[in-house]
Amino acid sequence: MDVRGKSIVLIGRFEGLRQDEAQRRLEELGARVTGSVTGRTDLAFVDSLHFNDGKKLQEARRRSIPIFDDDALRALLADEDAPDRDEPQAGAVPDLVTLRARLLKLEREQGITEEHRAATRELRESQGAILRHPDTHKAEINDYALSPCGRYLATGTLTGDDYGGSLQIWELVTGRCVNVIGIEGGIGRPGYERSIQWSADSRRIGLAYNTHHIGVFDPFSPYLGSVTLAQCLITDGLARPVPWALAPDGKQVFVNSGTPCEVGGCIVPMESGELQWTPRDATPGHPFLLADRLREGLRTEEMDAHDDVTLQADAWARWSRDGTRLQAQGGSRGHAEAFVVDVSSGQVSWLAGIGELAAWSPDDRLLVHYDKGLCFLDAVTGKPNGKGAGHQGVSALQWGMQGDVPRLAALVGEGNAAGAQPGVLIHDEDRFRYRLDVTPVEAGMVYADSWAWAPSGDAGAWLTADGRVEVWSLDGDEPQRLRTLDVPSKTGVLLWGADDVLVAMSPTTLRFLRAGSGEVLGDFTFLHRPRGPKPLGNNYWFFARRHFAPDDAAWCALFEEGVVIAPDGRGAESLDKVLAWTVEERLAWPVRWGELAVVPDARSAGYALGDAPDGEWLREYWDTI
């Protein structure tokens, strides 16, 4: 958090930190610390014991001053030589990735050997590997996001979990769930996209959750409950998510909430702790707010005719890769507009009218929009850069990158415009390359995600109208169909991540496939409801997460120590298709390489668990009934 030049008030007594010491260190950071709340106060820190009382706090709220908790203050004043909680953990995970790849090759050549079993025993004993199942989503997937590194997929639900909803993290190369985090109040709302956003380094994940909260989480945290790194409550209790965007560093967030400025929204720190604020009542000129007034030459005649017109990023907002610009789209005055905000000054760099369908290129150089044809703008200046003449009926846009060249797939569905033929239009930058005569699927979670670019940009894949996936080479003068892959019915989203892995998704299914071969790495269907009883019963909430249903045949139960209750007699081979040993909530290890104890009932599980706490409890309970 940058506090240089800001006026700060400290409220309450911070345990283990004297106010005079806190004041000295804040002043060393360039802040001005005062003893009273005035109209010139920029923000306040309050200790948790005084978060709901005190005259200073009441005055800060009356003046709509941002209020941070003591966790935020402690993080701000942390010693520079203290370990960074966001630094990657020094340990065995990178080495385990290499070892896993070598053992997979060995398995293909010789089958499962003693080396596989020895490595798994070491993994469990020294690395704390635990057994994990994927059946935590108890409702339809509400939102999703592929990590920038391409190695992880985050999926979220709104309801169905003990906490409300859940966030699941999947490792693409293995097609397995590696972490589950319960999210209080659930993630997003139906019909609202981008409720899940990753930081650029894939170490933090931002969520719009619990109706009107925005929080930053560690996606590889071992906690089951909603443990946030930072959160803000600045939407004044709205009953829906608002447009927002997580900064590339994962430590700032733009929120499109009502403000007294001509550019709606604010940029607030999200490094640690909690922020409470109502920016629409803030004093104009507050450093967290965007432009008080548009630069001369940017105002339109329509804006000049209305004193209360505010430029809103109510359709889309994203940060440039270097974190210096905010790229936004809105349509609050009856027509769509795009604009760019300079983050350091909060001023709008340019403003232009656009079609309602628009997309920014990954390298931040181009904005394409559809308005009676494809139109390209220079994303730095806002000036026209070219036009794709004659392209009608475009209904989705998806960018990719091939080296330094941004590549565009413009999808044309059936019946989108008179005379428009279904297909996919491929552009390199603003230059039309060729047309793929196919019919993309239009019914899905997000239509644009029925197309997926390969990370290399030299190939693409899409969901066809007849429910398959076609993979094409797009590297030469003419496109070439490489293969057709089967996916579950009602698949509506296709993603292409690292290690040549495709993800086919619907609200209730996930399939991970090798794009090059069609090999299925993981195949999951959620919301199974077997008729039979659960092995651990329904009376004990602390066992609820252990139950899972691989299919509709029977409920199973899992213990992290390596014991699985499978009442229908299924063996370790079938369980290997859904379970995994997981390390540090980020790496999955094949179950088949270790010794999995598969038992028929809870009593047997109690004895198989031995001295483990659950084993002792199960033996005592089941032996008495």
N, C-alpha and C positions, 0 to 999 in steps of 0.2 A: 504494500500500500504506500503510495507516494503522498506524504503529508507536508511537503515543502510549501511554505507560504500559507498554510491553512491555519485557521484559528480553532483551537480545540479546548473543550472543557472536560475535566475528569469528574465523575460523579460517584461518590461512595468510597469505600475502603477496599482496595484490591488485596486479597490475601497473599502474603508473601512479597508484596511490592509496595513500598512507601510512595505516597503521592509526590513528595519532593524528588525522589529518584526517578519516578516515571516522567515528571515534568522535565527534569534535566536531560533525560535521554530523548524525549520528544523534541526538545529544543535543539539538540545536537543533530536531529534529522531535518531541521529547518522549519519546524512548526512553531506556532505562538500559542502558549498555554495560558488561559485566563481563568479567573475564579468565578465568573458569572456568565449566564447565558444571555446573549444579546442578539440583535438582528445581524451582527457581523460574524456570529459563530458559524463555522462551517460544519463541524461534526462533534459528537460527544462519545465518550466511552463511559460505560456504567458497569459496576460490578454486579454479579448475579443476585446478591442479596438485596440490592436496591433497584431492581429492574422494574418494580411496579409501584414505587412510592418516591416521595421526596419532591420538594418544590423545584429544584433545578431540573429534574427529569420532567416534571409536568410542564415547565416553561419550554424545555427543548421540544416536547411534543406539540405544544401549542404553536410554536414557531416552525414546525415541520422540519426539524433539523435531523439529519441522519444519526441514528443511535446504534453504536456497536457495543457488543458485550466484552467481558474481560478476556475471553479466549482470543478475540481479535487483537486486543491490546498486547497480550503476552506474545502473540505471534509477531506483531510489529516490532516489539522491543527485544526479540530473541537475539542472542549473540550471533554475529556473523559467522563465527567458526562452529556454531552448532550444526549438527547433521541436518541436511535438507530432507524432509519427509517425502519429497517427491523424487529424490534420487533413486535410481534403480538399486534394488537390494544386491549387495555383494553376496554371492552364493553360488549354488550349483545349477541354477536353472539354465543358463546358456550352455554349460557343459552337458546337462541332461538332454538338451535338444540335439546336440551332436551325437551323444550316446544313443539316444532313441533312434535316430536315423541309421546309425550303424547296425543296431540290433534288428531293425526292420529289414535291412538288406540281408543280414545273416539269416533271418527267419525265412526269407524267400529262397535262399540257397540251401539251407539245411533243416528248416523247421525250427520249432522251439527247443532250445538247448539249455543246458545247465547254466550257461552264461546269462541267459535271459532271466532265469529264476533267481540267480545270485544277485543280479543287478536290482531286481524287484525287491528282494529281501533287504538289501542295503538302502534302497529308496524309502522303504517303510520305516526302517529302524533309525536312520540318521537324518532323513529329510522330512520326516513327519507326514508322509503321504497318507491321504485318507481316501476312502471309497466314497464315490458320489454318484447319485442318480440324476437324471434330467427332468423328472416329472414334477417340477415345482410350479409351473404355470397352471393355475386352476381356473383360468379364464382365457379368452381369446387374446392373442398378442395384439397389443394396442399401438405399439411403435417399435422402432428398431433403428440401429445405426451401425455401420461398419467402421471399425477403427481406422484412422489414417494410415497406420502401418499395414493394414490389410490382414492382420493375423487374428483379429478377434471380432466377433459379432455380439452386440448387446441387444437383447429383446426385453420388452417390458409389458406388464399387464396393469390394468386399472384396479381390478378386484380379484377376489378368490384366495388371497393369501391371508395368513394370520394377521399381518400388519396392514392389509389393504390390498396391495399389489406386490409384485416382485420384479427384480431386475436379474436376468440371467446372462452370464458371460460365457460365450462359446469359443473354443479354439478351432479355427477353420481346418488346419492341417490334419487334425484327428477327427473332426466332426463330433466333438464331445463337449458337454457342459463342464466348465472348470470352476464356476463360482455362482453363488446365489445370494442376493441381498434383499431382505424384506424392506419394502418402501412404504412408509406410513402414508395412508390416504391414496396410494396408487399413482401410477405414472400417466400424465397427460389426460386427455379426454377424447372420446370418439370424434373423428373429423378434424382433429388438430394434429398437424405434423410437427416434426423436429422437437418432440418432447425429450429426446435423448440426443446429446451432442458430446463428442469427444474433444479433448484438447489435442493440439497438433502432435504432441509426443506420445499420445495414447496412454498417458499415465493418470489422467483425471477424466471424469465423466460428469457432465452437467445434466440435470433433470428438471423438467417442469413437473411437479408432483404435488399431491395433497391439495388439489384444486388451484391454489394461487401461490404456492411456494416455488422458489427456484433454489436449487442446491447443487453443490459440487461434491462428488463422492470419489473415493478410491475404488476403482472397478475391481481391484484385486484384494480388497479388504476381507479378512476372515469373519467379520461380524455378520450375524444373521439379521440384526435389527437395523433401523435406519440411522446409521452413524455418519453424519455429514462432516466433511472438511470445512465447509462454509455454507451458509444459507442466507437468503434475504427474503423478507416479507415486505414488498414495496408496491403491491398491486391493489391495496386498499380493499382486500377481501373479495375480489371478483370471483364469480362462480365458474370461471373458465381460465385456461392458460392464456397468456398474452404473448405476442411475438417477442422473441428474445434471441440472443446469440452469445455463445460462450467464446471468449477471446482465445487466440491460439495458445497462449500460455496457461489457459485454464484458471487464471487468477483475476479475471475481470469479466463482467457480463453487461451486455446492453439489454435494457428492458424498455419496451414500448409502452410506458404508462403515461397517463395524462400529466402534462406539465404546463406551466404558464408561459412557455416559450413558443416560437414559431416552428421549431423542430421538436416534435414530441419525443419523449424518451430520455433516458439517462444512462450513464456508464458508471458502474459502482464496483468497488474492490470486492473480490471473493476469494481472498487468500485463506482466511481462517475465521472461525467465529460466526456470529449472527448479526445481521443488520436489519433494523426496523426503520421504515421511512415511508412517508406519503409524499412523493415528489410533486404531485399536482398542486400542493399547497406551499411548496418551497418558494423562497424568495428568488426572483429572477437574478441570474448571475451566479448562482451556486456552482462551484467547480464540478459537481457531478452531472449537471444538466448540459444539454446540447445548446445549440445556438439560440441566443435571445432574439436575434433578427437575422434574416437572410442577407447575404451580401448584396450590394447594389448590382442590379442587372439580372438577378435571379428571380425576383418577384414577378409574378404574372399579373395581368390586368385583373383577373378574377380574384387573386389574393389581395390586391390593393383595394378591391371593392368590399372586402369583408375584414373587419378588425380582428375577428376571433378565429380566423382560419389557421390551422396548425398542420404542418407537414408531418404525416404519420407513416412510420414503417409498419403498417398493419397487414401487409401481405407477405413480406419476406425481409430478413435481415441477416447479414453475415459479415465477418471480418475479413479483411485482406490477409494474405498469408503472413505478411510481416507485422501485422497488428497495428498499422498506422492509419488505416481507413476502415470506415463502416460502409458497406454497400447495402442499399435498402430499396424496397419497392413498396408502394402504397397506392391507395385509390380512394381517399376520403372525400374527394370533391366530384365524384361521378365519373372520373376517368383515371387510368393507371399512370403512375409516375415512377421514375427511378431517380435516385439521388445518392450522392457520395458525401460522407461526412469525414472531415479530418479529425482524428481522435484527439490529438494534442490540443487543438483549439476549440473543438466542438462546432466548427463552422462548416456549412455546406459548400463543397467544392463545385458541384454542378447539379443541375436539375433538368430533367427532360421527360416529355410525355412519351409513353410506350404503350404497346399492346398489353393485354392482361396476362398473356403467356410470355415469360421471360426467364433467362438463366444466365448466370455469370460464369465465365470460363475459370477453370481451376488455377490458372496462372495470373488471374486478376487483370488481364489485358482487354478482354472483350465482354460485352453484354449483347446477347442476341434476344430479340423479342419478335413476336409474330403479330403483324398488323397488315392484313391483306398481302401477306408475303413475309419472308424472313428478313429482318432488318438487323444490322450489326452496328453497335456503337463502340467507340474507344472508351474503355471503362475508366481511364484516367482523366480524359477531358470531357467525355459525354458527347463528342462530335460523331456524326455518322461515319462509319468505316466501310460500308458496303451494303449490298442488298441481294438477297437470293431471289431473283426474279422468277415469277411464275409458279412458285410453290404454294399450293393452296391446301387447306384442310389440315394444317399441322395442329396436333393436339397434345404433344409432349416434346420436351427438349432434354437431352442428356449429353453432357460434355465428358470427354476423356482427354488424356494426354499421350502423345507419341513423341518421346524426347521433349523438345522444346515447343512442339507444335500442338496447340489445342485442337481437338477433333470433336465435331458435333454430330450427333444422331438426332434427326428431327423425325418424329413418328407421325404417320398419317393413318388414322383408323378408318373404318368403314363408315360412310355416311356423314363425314365431318364437313364436307362442302360439295356443292354441285359439281360433278365432273372430276372430283379429286380421287385418284386411284390410291388404294391402300399401299403402304410401303414404308421404307425407312430411307431418308435422305441423308447422305454422308457428306459433310463438309470438312475440309482442312482449313482452320481459321474461318475466313468468310468466303472461301473458294469452294464451289460445288464440285464434288468428285464423282459420285455415282448414286444410283438409286437401286435399292434392294426391293424386288417385287415380291413382297411377302405381306401378310396381314397380321399385324401385332395384336395381342390381346388387349382389350380395353377395360375389362372388368377386373379390377385388382385393388390391392391396398393403396398403392400409389402408381398411377398410370406410367409416369416417367420411369419408374423402376422396373417396367417390363423389358427394358433394354439395359444391358450391362456391358461396359467397355472392359477389355482385359487391362490389367495394370500397365502393360507395355504399350497399349494403344494400337497394336497391330491386328487385333481381332475383336469381334463383338459377338454377343449372344442375346437372343430375345425370346420371349414367350410368344408363341404363335397362337392364333385364334383357335386352333384345334387342340390346344393344351399340351404342347410339347416345347422343347427348347432346341433351337437351331444355333449352331456355332459356326461363324464365318470368319475366314481370313480376309482382312481388309488392308493388306500391306502392299498389294501390287496394283497394276493398272486396272484390273478387273477383280471384283469380289469373288470369292470361292466358298461354297458351302463345304464345311469340313465334316460335320456329323450332326445327327439328331439324337437328343437324349429324352428319355421319359422322366416325367416329374409327377408328383401327386396331383390329383384333380383339384381344381379351384386354386392352384398356385397363382399368386398375383404379383409376386415380387421376385426379381432375379438380381443377385449381387455377385460380383467377381472379385475375389480377394487375392491375397498372396498365395504362393505355392500352387498356383493354377487351380484353385478351388472355387467352384460355383456354389452359391446357396440359392435354393428354390424354396420360397416361403409362402405360406398362407396364414390366416389367423390361427389355425390349429395344427399346422404341419411345418416341419423343417427337414430338408434333405440337402446334404453336403455331397458334392460330386467332383471328380476330377474332370476338368474341362477337356483335357486331352484324350481321355480314355473312356469317360463315362462311369468309372468305378465309383460306387457309392461308399462314402466314408462314414456317413451317419444318416440315419433315417428315423424320424420321430413324429409321432402323432400324439397330440395332447388331448386331455379331457376324456380319457377312457373312464368308464364307470362300471367295472365288473360287478356282477350281482352277488358274488360270494362275500363272506365277511373279511374284514381286514385282520391280518395275523396278530396285530397288537391291540385290536379292539378300537373302540371309538371314545373310550372314557378318559384317556390320558393325553392332554394337549401336547405334552413334551415328546410324544411319539408321533405326532401328526406328520412331521416332515420326513419321517423315515419310510412312510408308505409310498409306494409308487405302483403304477399299473403299466407294464410294458405293452399290453394289449387289452382286449375285453375279456380275456379268459379268467384271470384271477389277480387279486392284489398280492404284491410282494412287499417285503420290508427290508431295509438295509441298515447295517451298522458300520460306522466309519472304520472300525478295526478290521473289516474284511469278512463279515458274516452277512449272508443274505438268506432270508426266509422265502422260499418259493414253494407254496403249497401244492402246485400242480405238477411237481416233479421235474420242472425244467432244469437244465444243467448249466454249468459255467460257460459252455460254448455259446448258448443263446444269450446269456446275460452279458457276454463280452460285447454284444452289439449295441448296448445302451449304457453300460457302466464304464467307469474309468477310475484309476488311482489318480489323484490330483495333488500337485505340489505347488505350494505358495499361491493357490487359487488362480494359477495362470498356465499350468502345463498338465496335459493329460497323458497318462501312461497306460498301455493296454492291460486290461484285467487278465487276459489269457496268459500273460507272462509270469503271473504270480499264483499263489495258492489261495484260492477263494473257497471259503467254507459255505456250501449251499445246504441248508437244512430245511425240514418240512414244516416246523412249527416253532412257536415262541419258547416252549420248554427246551427244545433242542438248541435253540439260539442261546439260551441262558448258559448252557453247559459249554457250548462252542466258544463263547466270549470269555470264559475263564475268569480271571481277576478283574476284568474291565468293570467299571461301575454299573453299566447296564446289565452285565451278566449276573452280578450278585443280586440286583433287584429282580430280574426275571426269574431266577431260580427260587428266590424266597416267595414271590407272588404265585407263580404257576404251580409250585409244589404244594400250595395250600388249598388249591381248588380242584 
